Each structure stands twice: as C-alpha cells, then as structure tokens.
Amino acid sequence: MPGTPNYTGLAGHSHDTRPQAAVLLVNLGTPDAPTAAAVRPYLAQFLGDPRVIEYPRLPWLAILHGVILRVRPKRSAHAYARIWTPEGSPLRVGSEALAAALQIELSTQAPGPVRVALAMRYGKPDVAGTIAALQREGVRRLLVLPLYPQYSATSTGSVIDAVADTVKGLRWPPELRLVNDYHAEPAYIAALADSVRAHWATDGRGEKLLMSFHGIPERYLRAGDPYFCQCHATARLLREALGLSEDEAPISFQSRVGRERWLHPYTDETVKAFGARGIKRIDVVSPGFAVDCLETLEEIAMQNADFFREAGGDTLSYIPCLNATPSHVQALAGLVLRHGQGWPEFSRGYDGASVAAQLAAARERARRVDGDA
C-alpha cells in the first residue's frame, strides 16, 4: 500500500534462538585506505553530519562539496599514509583488538551470553549494519558504549543519532541502554595514570605533562555542550592521581579547523610556547581518545613534535592511548557490568539450562498452535 511504513524484521521468528545481550562499541571511523579516493567519501559522511558542523545546511553543503572535498582528501590521505600499518588503519586495528579483548573479559565475568561488537560512526563497519547483524544473532538487549570518555554532541551525540535512526526502522527493536560518558570513571582515571607512570618508567619524564583533548568550536560550549567541563574534570582527576600541579600538567585542545574560535588553549600554540621558553622535553597524553588514531599518531607524535623542535625544544614524547591494555579492558568491563545490571545476562542467577528449557517449552507450544491452525 503506498505510503505504508516499511519496518525491517526477521522473516520467520524462531523460538529456538536464545536471547542474548550485546555491547556495541562505537568509534569515530576511518577511511578504507590512505588514498584521496578512499578519504573523500569518509570525509563527506563525517563533515556532512550536522552534529559535527552546526551551520545552515545548504550553504555548508555547498562549501563542503564545492571546496573542501576538492582539496582536503589529498592532504588527509598524505597524513593517513604516514601512520598506516600493514594491517590497515591504526584506529580500526586498535578498536578491533579492544573489542576482542573486552569480549574475552566479559566472557569470564558476565553470567549469561554477552556479545561484543564494533561499529564505526563513519565508514565501515557501520552502526546500522552491525545492529542488524546482532539482531539476526538473537540479541534482544543492546548496550551502546561510544568510545568517547567525555560527552560531546559532536561525538557521542552523533552516535545516539545513528543508533536511533537504526532502531526506529526495526520491526522489533532491542531493549536499549547507552553509556553517555565515563570521563570521571575511577578505573578509567587509574588506567590513564598507570599508562603515564609506565611511560615515565621506560622512557623517562619530561618537564611538562601536556593533556591534549580534541577541540570543538567554542560556541558549542556556549550552547550547552558539557565537553569542555568534562575534559577539565578528567584532567583534574588525572593530576590528582599523579600528584601533579596544574602548571606541571596543563590542558590543551587540538585539531581545530576553520577560522572561528575553538576551545582554548590550542595544543600547537602551547607546544610552541614551551619550546620558546626553553623547555627541552615534554610528554603528551591524549585522554579523550580511547584508541590511537590520526589525531594522536600523526598530529601529536609527528606534527606537534616538529612544532616543538622548531620552537627550540628537543623531545616531545607521546604517551600512547590506552588501546587494548588490560587496565583499559577491565575499566570498560566494569562500566559494562554496571550498566547491564537488571538484564538477565548480567544477573548472578542466570541459568543457561533453565533458559534452554523455557525455549524448548515455547517451541512446543508454537508447534501446537501451528497444528491447530
């Protein structure tokens, strides 16, 4: 019938499928290859997201497709090529390793079946396709965990949009929960502090520990985005864990684009100022990134290291993201277990044999109904 909504469902519901819970990790995304041809559609999707760029749509899309996507893909492809590995994109490889490690950890801690899946907000594997695959596997309860410790409308907010757009088109959406942020999670702060101490133990210690977070336009803060405040909260807690003062461990914001004012102070200007002041070695950590990516491996460890040396410094020592380290995996597992409370698969009383018996009974009742029909 014309105009009738079309909801996606599973053909032929089976009473044999054991219900499961799943954790959907969502990271930003990556192009498929370090080439302009691969970067262009990725950037079009990313920069075309109204959550990321809050400008009037028609003028912005004209600028995006008429100017930016004609110039920026080649430049971005060069940057990606500097960090690309034989296995592929560091963000994709690192995120997959994190998901696999979390699956193993939850398999030992969750009483019932809990699947861990990975999706990217932009690029592949996409959110919609991943949720559809989980539904086919019998997932009836879905916990979404965006890999952004600090909430921003530009990141976590966009993930919420993608999940909502997907589930509203399903005939039988799963029960849904979402982790909004974990910027002050004690286990996350402890994992960050441990990673800094481990770096100091093996590589020595710089004169400053710069905490660099991804930037957003300052007007987003004025519009009510909590990101700036949550970054400062993470920085304060990390300082306290390490016993550092604000002067010893300042905060900065990276990756700005365009001409408008973004969150201050800027990372590139900060490292240049350190070099000009005669500081010879600094350490840089990026507490807003769960997995190493273009912004950490190329922008911080390469570009900003060059800025620091050119300004008079000697060494910018980059401290890697938490990635798939045991402390990070355990922190995320604790977060998942807490947010999953009340669901059968997370309950101590989960009994697989009882669930199987209930499924068998339901299957027999369905057969009798079919026979009567």
N, C-alpha and C positions, 0 to 999 in steps of 0.2 A: 504494500500500500504506500503510495507516495507520501513522503513526509514522516513516515514511521521511524522512530529512533532505532538504530541498529546497535545492539549491545553484544559484545564478544563473549561467547561462552564456550564450554566444553561439550562437544557432541557426545551424548550418551553418558550421563553421570554414572559412575561406578561406585558401588558400595564396598568394593574391595580395597579402595585406596585409603591408606592410613593417614589421617590428618597430621600435618606437620607444622611447626613454626619455622620461620626463616628470618635471618638477619640480612638486610640488604645494605652493604657498604656502598656509598656513592662518593666518587671523587670527581674532580673537575673534568678531566678528559685530556685527550692528546690526539694529534693527527696520526694517521696510519704510517706515515713515512716523513723523513726530513726533506721534503721537496715542496716547492711552491704549489704544485698541483694538488698535493695532499693537504697542505696547510690552508689553502683558500676556503674549501667548504667547512673546515673546522672553525676557522675564524668567522665565517659568515654566520654559523649557528651560534657561536659564543657571543660575538659582538651584536648580533641581531636579537639577543634576549633582552626584552625591556626591563628585566630585573637588573641587568648589568649596566646598561646605558639608559638612564632615565631622561630622555629627550623626546620632544614631539616626534612621533613615529615617521611620518612621511619625509620630513627634512632629514632625519637621521639616516633612514634607509637610502636616501639619495646620496648622502655623503659616504655611507658605508660601501655601497656598490659602485658608486661613480668615482670614488677617490681611494679610499682605504684599501679595498680589496684588489686594487690595481697595483698598489705599491708595497703594502706591508707583507704579503705572503712570502715574497722573495727574501726580505730581510729576516723574517721569523724563521724561515726554512734554514737559513745560514746558522742562526742561533741553535736551532734544534740539532743540526748536523754536528755541532761542537760537542754535544753530550750524548748523542745516540749510541747505543751499545749493539753488539752483535745479536742480542736477544730482542732488541727493539727499544721502545720509549722507556726511559727510566721510571716515569710515573706509572705507566701500565705494568711494567715488570714488578716494580716495588709494591704496587697495590695488589697485584695477584698474589705475591708472596705473603702479604699481610693477611689477605682473606684466607689463604690456605692455612696459615698458622693459627688464625682465630678459629677456623673450623676444627682443627685438632684440639685446641684448648677447650672449646665448648663441648666437644665430644666426651671429654673427661669430666666436665663439671655439670652439664645440663642433664637432668634425669631422663628426658624424652628426646625424640628426634628434632634437632635444630639444624637447619641448613644455613650455610653462609654463602652468599652470592655477591658478586661485584658488578656494579654498573658505573658508567660514566655519564655525567650530566650532558656533556657534549662529545660526540663521536661514539665509538663502539667499545664495549657492549652498551647499548642504550638502556635507559630505565624501562621503557615500555616493553621491549623485547625480553628483558630479564624477568620482569614481573609476570609476563605471560608464561615464560618457561617454568617459573616457580609454581604457578597455578596448575600447570599440567602435571607437576610432580606431587600434587596434593597439599600444597602449602595453603593453610587456612588462616594463619596468623602471621603478620608481617611486621617486623620491627625495622624501621629505616634509620640507619646511622650515617649521616653525612660526615665525611672525614674532614670536617672543619671545626676545630675546637671552639673557636669564637663565632658566634652567630652574626651573620650579615644578611640583609635582604638580597645582596648580590650573589651570595653563595648558597647558604642553607635555604634561604627563602626561595631561590630558584629550584632547588631540589624538591621542596614541598610542592611547587607548581607542577613539576614534571610528574611526581607521584600522583597528585590529584587529577591531572589530566588523563593519566593512565587508568586509575581505578574507577573514575566516573564513567568510563566506557565499558566496564566489565559487567556482565550479567550477574555475577556473584562475586563481588569484591571481597578480599580477605579482611579480617579484623586487622585494624591498622594502629600502630603506635610509631612515634617519631622522637628521636633524641634531638632536642633543639640546639644544645651546645654542651660542651664539657670543659669550658675554659678554666674552671676552678676545681676540677675533679682532683682530689688529693693524690690518687695513683698516677694521674697524668702529670701533675707537677713533680712528683717524686721521680718519674721516669725521665723527665726533662733534666732535673738536677743530676741524676745519675749519669746521663749522657754527657753533661758538661764536665763532671768530675772525671769520668773515664777519659775524655779527650785531654784534659789537663794532665792526667797521669801518664799518657803515652806521648803527647805532643808538646807538653809544656804549657805555660799560661801567659796570656797576653796582658797588656796593661789595661785594657778595657774588654768587657764582655758586652758587645752590642746585640740587642734583641731586635731583630728586623721582622716586622709583620707586613703582609701585603696591604697596600693602601686602598682607599676608596675616596671618592670626591667628598670634600668637607661638607658640602650641602646635604649629603645623605645623613650625616651626623645630626645636622640641624633639623632634619625632617623626622628624627626619632630613631635612627638606626643605632643599636646598642654596641656595635662592633668596637668603636674606639674605646669605650669604657671597659669592655671585656678584655681587650688587648692589654690595657693598663693593669687590670686585675691580675691577669696571667703573669705579667712582668713583675708586679709587686710580690706575688707569691713565690716566683722563682728566685727573686733576690733574697727573700727571707729564707728559703730553703738552702741557698748557697752562702748566706751570711754576707751579702754584698750591699753596698750603698747604692743609691740612685746614680751617683757620679761614677761609680765603678761599673755599673751595668745599666746604661741608658737604653731608651727605646727609640725606634725609628720606623718609618714606613716606606716601602719600596714600590716599584712597578707602576708609577704614575704615567698617565698618557694624557695628551691634550694640553690645553692652556689654562684650564681652570685650576683653582687651588684644591689640593688634596690634603689628606691628613698629614700633619707635621709632627716632628721634623722629618725631612726626607733622608733616606738611607745614603744616597750617593753624596749629598751635601755633607752629611755627618762624617763619612769616612774621609772625605777630602779635608774637612776641618781638622780631624785627628792628625792626618799626615802633616798639615801645615803647622800644627802646634808642636811638632817634634816627637809625637808618639810613634814608636817604631814597630810595635806589634799589637794587633787587636784580634780578638776572637769574635766570630759572628755566629749566632744561633738563630734559627727561624721557627719560633714556637707556634706559628699559625699554620704550618704545613705538616701534615701527617707523614707524607712520603716525599722524598726528594724528586725534584722536577726542574723544568726550565728556569723557574724563578730562583731556585736555590743553587743549582749546579752551574748555570751559565751566568745569571745576573749577579748573584752574590760572589760565588767562588771564582769567577773569571772577570766579569766587568768591574765589579766594585773592588776587587783585588788590584786591578790595573789603576783604578782611580786613586786608591790609597797610595800605591807606589809612586804614581806621577805627582802626588801632592807632597811627597817627602817621606812616607812611611816605608817600611821594609816588608812586613809579612801580614797579610790578612789570612787568618787560619779559620776556615769554615768548619763548623761542627755539624755533622750530618743530621738529618731529620731522624725521628725515632724509627721510622720504617717498620720492619718486621722483627725488631728486637724483642726478646722475651718480656721485658718490663712493659713495653707498649702493648703487646698482645694481652698480657694479664690485665692491664688497665682497661682496655676495651672490653675484655671478657667480663670484668666486674661491672662495667657500665651496662652491658647487655643483660646480665643476670638480674640486675636490679630493676631495669625497665621491663623485663619479661615476667616479673612477679605476678602471680594470679593466672597466668596461662598454664594449661595442663603440662605442656612440655618442660616447663621450668619448675614445676611443683615437685616437692620431695616425694609425694605419694604417687607419682606417675607409675603406672603398672602396665607394661607393654603387653603382657598376657591378657589382662582384663580388656585392654583396647582391642586386641585381636578377637576376643570372644564377642565383644559388642559388635564389631564389624561383621562377624560370621552370622550373628543373630539378625542384624539388619539385612544382610544379603538373603537370608532365608525368608524373611518377611516380604522382601521385594519380589522374590520368586513366586510366593503365594499370591501376591496381588496381581502379578502378570498372568498367573494361571487362571485366576478368577476372571480377568478381563478377557 
